Amino acid sequence: MKVLVINAGSSSIKYQFFTMATERVIAKGLVERIGEPQGRVVQEVDGQKREHRLPIANHSAAFQVIVRELMEGESPVIKSKDEIEAVGHRVVHGGEAFKASVRITEAVLKAIRARVPLAPLHNPPNLSGIEAAQALLPDVPHVAVFDTAFHQEMPPTAFMYALPYELYEQDRIRRYGFHGTSHAYVSRRAAAMLGRLVEHFRCITCHLGNGCSMAAVRDGHSVDTSMGLTPLEGLVMGTRSGDLDPAITFHLASVKGLDLGEINSILNRESGLLGLSGLSNDMRSVTEAAAGGHARAKLALDVFAYRIKKYIGSYLAVLGGAEAIVFTGGIGENNGAMRAAATTGLEELGVKIDAEKNAKARGEADVSAADSRVKILVVPTNEELVIARDTAEIAGK
């Protein structure tokens, strides 16, 4: 089976095209600047990237470009759109309605639309991508894979907020969690690396990129996670504040005279590494500045690492110990200094990193010291493969 995986954002669509017999990526690409006078299309086949620009009015036009690139681009990989046998769609928020990936029906579309208030920036473009793909490929199975699904087996003690219970009953205000496909993939891969059955495996997964989240995973199930009702809660991120005293919002309103939109912008777009350093939301730039003696950049790194360390400690308590701590995402996979900063000082809890192995780590790696009771692993995430696998399984039924 050949499966097309798409991730539709407000002005872009990322895609990967798989042959599931070998789980090989035949082609991958990006269509961006949708709705602007000049869009950009990049496709990679066998390591060769080709780019061109053209007007792309909307998501429907963007999806037509994707299929045309696969069939008629400079490196075509199919002769007909009939070779696309299923389409997997990343959907950010499924709420409590979806605990697993599902074939898309009118009822599923209605349920995704109903959850737009929970993810107003993400679900609408996800829906646009689905509708565009269904219009061009109406006769193949379309499958929705939800960022939130992996976390939907968390117990109420983990997902409930201590608010009036009616807010949960009426408005479903609770912790949902995100990056679920990433946490699912790396936790399963970590178990395999250590020769363990995922059904008898406890680990802490750290997805660290511009957006960051952690999860406590027991026996293949998420039992707690750092993001909440929205992706704002939890760790320090590129531009998001992460955890903070809720009364800060009232303080900003009353003392600074800011409205809700301005406060929302501060917490989501002006905080995190960017807000603390005053320089950038990019970890590489902040790290370089800190190495050059920039005090606020160093503070940003210290706060970033400290928050990870706090969550590791709390999740070790939640799980009653763990076999592994798993780092993934752009920062988690590539920044050995941050892995070291987040785990150093946890030796009494059985967590001990090997400085030499950590510095040399590339791709999948065990960077823990020989006498570390808890393994420290680096596992590159592969969310697209998770989507492709779920899509192929559901489409094949």
C-alpha positions as CSV (number, residue, x, y, z in Angstrom):
1,M,0.0,0.0,0.0
2,K,1.1,3.5,-0.8
3,V,0.1,6.2,1.8
4,L,0.3,9.9,1.5
5,V,0.7,11.7,4.9
6,I,-0.2,15.4,5.1
7,N,0.2,18.0,7.8
8,A,-1.8,21.0,6.9
9,G,-1.1,24.3,8.7
10,S,-2.7,27.7,8.1
11,S,-0.3,28.7,5.3
12,S,1.5,25.4,4.5
13,I,1.2,21.7,3.9
14,K,4.0,19.3,4.7
15,Y,3.7,15.8,3.1
16,Q,5.4,12.5,2.9
17,F,4.6,9.6,0.5
18,F,5.3,6.1,1.8
19,T,5.4,2.6,0.4
20,M,4.2,0.6,3.4
21,A,5.7,-2.7,2.3
22,T,9.1,-1.4,3.4
23,E,7.9,1.7,5.2
24,R,10.2,3.7,2.9
25,V,9.6,7.4,2.2
26,I,9.3,7.7,-1.6
27,A,9.0,11.5,-1.6
28,K,8.5,14.3,0.8
29,G,7.9,17.9,0.4
30,L,6.5,21.2,1.5
31,V,4.0,23.7,0.0
32,E,4.1,27.0,1.8
33,R,3.0,30.6,1.5
34,I,-0.5,29.5,0.6
35,G,-2.6,32.5,-0.1
36,E,0.3,34.7,-0.9
37,P,1.1,36.0,-4.4
38,Q,4.0,33.7,-4.8
39,G,4.0,30.3,-3.1
40,R,6.9,27.9,-2.7
41,V,7.0,24.2,-3.4
42,V,9.9,21.9,-2.4
43,Q,10.0,18.2,-3.1
44,E,12.8,15.7,-2.1
45,V,13.2,12.4,-3.9
46,D,16.2,10.1,-3.2
47,G,18.0,12.9,-1.4
48,Q,17.6,15.4,-4.2
49,K,15.6,18.5,-3.5
50,R,13.9,20.6,-6.2
51,E,12.2,23.9,-5.6
52,H,9.9,26.2,-7.6
53,R,7.5,29.0,-7.0
54,L,4.0,29.7,-8.2
55,P,0.8,31.3,-7.0
56,I,-1.1,29.0,-4.6
57,A,-4.5,30.4,-3.8
58,N,-5.7,28.1,-1.1
59,H,-5.4,24.6,0.5
60,S,-7.3,23.0,-2.4
61,A,-4.8,24.4,-4.9
62,A,-1.9,23.4,-2.6
63,F,-3.1,19.8,-2.5
64,Q,-3.5,19.7,-6.3
65,V,0.1,20.9,-6.5
66,I,1.3,18.1,-4.2
67,V,-0.4,15.4,-6.4
68,R,0.9,17.0,-9.5
69,E,4.4,17.0,-8.1
70,L,4.2,13.3,-7.3
71,M,3.0,12.6,-10.8
72,E,4.5,15.2,-13.1
73,G,7.3,17.0,-11.2
74,E,10.9,17.0,-12.1
75,S,11.2,13.7,-10.1
76,P,7.8,12.0,-10.5
77,V,7.2,8.9,-8.3
78,I,3.8,7.8,-9.6
79,K,2.1,7.6,-13.0
80,S,-1.4,8.2,-11.7
81,K,-3.1,9.6,-8.6
82,D,-4.8,6.2,-8.4
83,E,-1.5,4.9,-6.9
84,I,-2.2,7.0,-3.8
85,E,-4.2,4.3,-1.9
86,A,-4.8,6.1,1.4
87,V,-4.3,9.5,2.9
88,G,-3.3,10.1,6.6
89,H,-4.1,13.5,8.1
90,R,-2.5,15.0,11.2
91,V,-5.2,16.6,13.3
92,V,-4.1,18.5,16.4
93,H,-7.1,18.3,18.7
94,G,-9.5,15.4,19.0
95,G,-10.7,16.2,22.5
96,E,-12.2,13.3,24.4
97,A,-14.0,12.0,21.3
98,F,-11.0,10.2,19.8
99,K,-8.7,7.9,21.7
100,A,-7.2,6.4,18.5
101,S,-6.9,7.2,14.8
102,V,-10.1,6.8,12.8
103,R,-11.3,6.7,9.2
104,I,-12.8,10.1,8.3
105,T,-16.5,10.2,7.9
106,E,-19.0,13.1,8.0
107,A,-19.5,12.3,11.7
108,V,-15.8,12.5,12.3
109,L,-15.5,15.8,10.4
110,K,-18.4,17.2,12.5
111,A,-16.6,16.2,15.7
112,I,-13.3,17.8,14.6
113,R,-15.2,21.0,13.8
114,A,-16.9,20.9,17.2
115,R,-13.4,21.0,18.8
116,V,-12.2,24.1,17.0
117,P,-12.7,26.2,20.2
118,L,-10.1,24.0,21.8
119,A,-7.5,24.5,19.0
120,P,-8.6,27.6,17.0
121,L,-5.2,28.0,15.3
122,H,-4.8,24.3,14.3
123,N,-8.0,22.4,13.7
124,P,-9.3,24.8,11.0
125,P,-6.3,24.4,8.7
126,N,-6.3,20.6,9.5
127,L,-9.9,20.6,8.3
128,S,-9.0,22.6,5.2
129,G,-6.4,20.0,4.3
130,I,-8.8,17.1,4.8
131,E,-11.5,18.7,2.6
132,A,-9.0,19.6,-0.1
133,A,-7.6,16.0,-0.2
134,Q,-11.1,14.4,-0.1
135,A,-12.2,16.6,-3.1
136,L,-9.3,15.4,-5.2
137,L,-9.1,11.8,-4.0
138,P,-12.8,11.0,-3.0
139,D,-12.5,7.2,-3.5
140,V,-9.6,6.4,-1.2
141,P,-9.7,6.0,2.6
142,H,-8.8,9.2,4.6
143,V,-7.7,8.7,8.2
144,A,-7.4,11.3,11.0
145,V,-4.5,10.8,13.4
146,F,-4.8,13.0,16.5
147,D,-2.0,14.7,18.5
148,T,-4.1,14.3,21.6
149,A,-5.2,10.7,21.2
150,F,-2.2,9.0,22.9
151,H,-2.9,11.0,26.1
152,Q,-6.6,10.1,26.3
153,E,-6.0,7.2,28.7
154,M,-4.6,9.4,31.4
155,P,-6.4,9.0,34.7
156,P,-8.7,11.8,36.0
157,T,-6.1,12.6,38.7
158,A,-3.7,13.6,35.9
159,F,-6.1,15.3,33.5
160,M,-8.5,17.2,35.8
161,Y,-7.9,20.8,36.9
162,A,-9.0,21.9,40.3
163,L,-11.7,24.1,38.9
164,P,-15.5,24.0,39.4
165,Y,-16.4,20.6,38.1
166,E,-19.1,22.1,35.9
167,L,-16.4,23.6,33.7
168,Y,-15.4,20.1,32.9
169,E,-18.9,18.8,32.5
170,Q,-20.1,21.6,30.3
171,D,-17.0,22.8,28.5
172,R,-14.6,19.9,28.8
173,I,-11.9,22.0,30.3
174,R,-9.1,19.5,31.2
175,R,-5.6,18.5,30.4
176,Y,-5.4,17.0,26.9
177,G,-1.7,16.9,26.0
178,F,-0.1,17.1,22.5
179,H,2.8,15.7,20.5
180,G,1.1,12.4,21.1
181,T,2.4,10.7,17.9
182,S,5.9,11.6,18.9
183,H,5.6,10.4,22.4
184,A,4.1,7.2,21.2
185,Y,6.8,6.5,18.6
186,V,9.8,7.2,20.8
187,S,8.5,5.4,23.8
188,R,7.9,2.2,21.7
189,R,11.3,2.6,19.9
190,A,13.1,3.1,23.3
191,A,11.6,-0.2,24.6
192,A,12.8,-2.0,21.4
193,M,16.3,-0.5,21.7
194,L,16.6,-1.9,25.2
195,G,15.1,-5.3,24.3
196,R,12.0,-4.7,26.5
197,L,8.3,-5.3,25.8
198,V,6.5,-2.0,25.7
199,E,3.7,-3.6,27.8
200,H,6.2,-3.8,30.7
201,F,8.2,-0.6,30.3
202,R,8.2,2.7,32.1
203,C,9.9,5.8,30.5
204,I,9.8,9.6,30.5
205,T,9.7,11.1,27.0
206,C,11.1,14.6,26.3
207,H,10.0,16.1,23.0
208,L,12.1,19.3,22.8
209,G,11.8,21.6,19.8
210,N,10.3,25.0,19.3
211,G,7.3,23.5,21.1
212,C,8.2,21.3,24.0
213,S,6.4,18.6,26.0
214,M,7.1,15.6,28.2
215,A,5.1,12.5,29.1
216,A,5.2,9.8,31.7
217,V,4.6,6.5,29.8
218,R,3.8,3.3,31.6
219,D,3.3,0.0,29.7
220,G,2.7,1.8,26.4
221,H,0.2,4.3,27.8
222,S,0.6,8.0,28.6
223,V,-0.3,8.5,32.3
224,D,0.7,12.2,32.5
225,T,1.9,14.9,30.2
226,S,3.1,18.5,30.5
227,M,0.9,20.3,28.0
228,G,-2.6,20.9,29.1
229,L,-5.9,22.3,27.6
230,T,-3.6,24.0,25.1
231,P,0.0,23.7,24.1
232,L,0.9,26.7,26.3
233,E,1.3,24.7,29.6
234,G,4.4,22.9,30.8
235,L,8.0,23.4,29.7
236,V,9.7,26.6,28.6
237,M,9.5,26.7,24.8
238,G,10.7,28.8,21.9
239,T,8.2,31.6,22.4
240,R,5.7,30.0,24.9
241,S,6.0,30.7,28.6
242,G,5.0,27.2,29.9
243,D,3.9,26.9,33.5
244,L,3.2,30.2,35.3
245,D,1.0,31.6,38.1
246,P,-2.5,32.0,36.6
247,A,-2.8,35.3,38.4
248,I,-0.1,36.8,36.2
249,T,-2.8,37.3,33.6
250,F,-4.9,39.4,36.0
251,H,-1.9,41.3,37.0
252,L,-1.0,42.2,33.4
253,A,-4.6,43.3,32.8
254,S,-5.0,45.4,35.9
255,V,-1.5,46.9,36.2
256,K,-0.4,47.1,32.6
257,G,-3.8,47.6,31.1
258,L,-3.4,44.8,28.6
259,D,-6.4,43.2,27.0
260,L,-6.8,39.4,26.5
261,G,-5.5,39.4,23.0
262,E,-2.3,41.2,24.1
263,I,-1.8,38.9,27.0
264,N,-2.4,35.8,24.8
265,S,0.3,37.2,22.4
266,I,2.8,37.7,25.2
267,L,2.4,34.2,26.6
268,N,2.4,32.4,23.3
269,R,4.6,34.5,21.0
270,E,6.8,36.7,23.1
271,S,7.9,34.5,26.0
272,G,10.0,31.4,26.4
273,L,13.6,31.5,25.1
274,L,12.8,34.6,23.2
275,G,11.3,36.5,26.1
276,L,14.0,35.5,28.6
277,S,17.0,36.0,26.3
278,G,15.6,39.0,24.4
279,L,17.4,37.6,21.4
280,S,15.8,34.6,19.7
281,N,13.5,31.7,20.0
282,D,16.1,29.5,18.3
283,M,18.1,27.3,20.8
284,R,21.1,27.4,18.6
285,S,21.3,31.2,18.6
286,V,20.6,31.4,22.3
287,T,23.3,28.8,23.0
288,E,25.8,30.7,20.9
289,A,25.1,33.9,22.6
290,A,25.4,32.3,26.1
291,A,28.8,30.9,25.1
292,G,29.8,34.5,24.2
293,G,28.9,35.7,27.7
294,H,25.4,37.0,27.1
295,A,23.9,36.8,30.6
296,R,20.2,36.7,29.7
297,A,20.9,34.0,27.1
298,K,22.6,31.9,29.8
299,L,19.6,32.5,32.1
300,A,17.2,31.3,29.4
301,L,19.2,28.1,29.0
302,D,19.3,27.5,32.7
303,V,15.5,28.0,33.1
304,F,14.8,25.8,30.1
305,A,16.9,23.0,31.6
306,Y,15.6,23.5,35.2
307,R,12.0,23.1,34.1
308,I,12.9,19.8,32.3
309,K,14.6,18.5,35.4
310,K,11.6,19.4,37.6
311,Y,9.3,17.4,35.3
312,I,11.8,14.4,35.2
313,G,11.7,14.3,39.0
314,S,7.9,14.5,39.2
315,Y,7.4,11.8,36.5
316,L,9.9,9.5,38.3
317,A,7.6,9.8,41.3
318,V,4.4,9.3,39.2
319,L,5.8,6.2,37.6
320,G,7.5,4.9,40.7
321,G,10.8,4.8,38.8
322,A,11.6,4.4,35.1
323,E,13.7,2.3,32.8
324,A,14.6,5.2,30.5
325,I,14.5,8.9,29.8
326,V,14.1,9.6,26.1
327,F,15.1,12.8,24.3
328,T,13.7,13.6,20.9
329,G,12.8,16.7,18.8
330,G,15.2,19.1,17.3
331,I,16.7,20.1,20.6
332,G,16.4,16.8,22.3
333,E,18.1,15.0,19.4
334,N,20.9,17.5,18.6
335,N,21.8,19.4,21.7
336,G,24.0,17.3,24.0
337,A,24.7,20.2,26.3
338,M,21.0,20.6,27.1
339,R,20.6,16.8,27.6
340,A,23.4,17.0,30.1
341,A,22.1,20.1,31.8
342,A,18.6,18.6,32.2
343,T,19.9,15.3,33.8
344,T,23.0,16.3,35.7
345,G,22.2,16.4,39.5
346,L,19.9,13.4,39.3
347,E,22.5,10.8,40.1
348,E,20.9,10.0,43.4
349,L,17.8,9.1,41.5
350,G,19.7,6.6,39.3
351,V,20.1,9.0,36.3
352,K,23.7,9.4,35.2
353,I,24.8,10.6,31.8
354,D,28.1,9.7,30.0
355,A,29.7,12.9,28.9
356,E,31.7,11.4,26.1
357,K,28.9,9.3,24.6
358,N,26.5,12.3,24.9
359,A,28.9,14.6,23.1
360,K,29.3,12.1,20.2
361,A,25.7,11.0,19.9
362,R,24.2,11.1,16.4
363,G,20.8,9.5,15.6
364,E,19.6,6.8,17.9
365,A,22.0,6.5,20.9
366,D,22.3,5.4,24.5
367,V,24.1,8.2,26.3
368,S,23.8,6.9,29.8
369,A,26.8,6.0,32.0
370,A,27.5,2.3,32.5
371,D,26.3,2.4,36.1
372,S,23.1,4.5,35.4
373,R,20.1,2.6,36.7
374,V,17.9,4.7,34.3
375,K,19.0,4.7,30.7
376,I,19.2,8.0,28.9
377,L,18.4,7.6,25.2
378,V,18.3,9.8,22.1
379,V,15.6,8.7,19.7
380,P,14.8,10.7,16.5
381,T,11.1,11.1,16.3
382,N,9.1,9.9,13.3
383,E,5.6,11.2,13.6
384,E,4.9,10.8,9.9
385,L,5.6,7.1,10.1
386,V,3.2,6.7,13.0
387,I,0.5,8.4,10.9
388,A,1.3,6.2,7.9
389,R,1.2,3.0,9.9
390,D,-2.2,3.9,11.5
391,T,-3.5,4.9,8.1
392,A,-2.4,1.7,6.4
393,E,-3.9,-0.4,9.2
394,I,-7.3,1.4,9.2
395,A,-7.5,1.6,5.4
396,G,-6.7,-2.1,5.1
397,K,-9.6,-3.2,7.3
